[in-house]
Amino acid sequence: MTERFSVGDHVLWNSEAGYVHGTITKIHTKDVEFKGRTRRCSPDDPQYEITSDTTDHVAMHKGEALTKI
């Protein structure tokens, strides 16, 4: 099972530009539109909205892509 995260958790993920770290700002448990695409989310498989610590970039990832730091 994938680790569960909470709003405010500091996490790390691998992007095409390298590793990025940021803070979880929202947890989505229902399908949501994000940057023009539908993201599939459920209570058993949430997606996490994360704001980068170094830029204003906002990303959304499943828990399996994140590591708590």
Summary of the structure (lengths in Angstrom):
residues: 69
radius of gyration: 11.3
end to end distance: 18.7
largest distance: 30.6
contacts: 173
relative contact order: 0.32
helix: 4%
strand: 52%
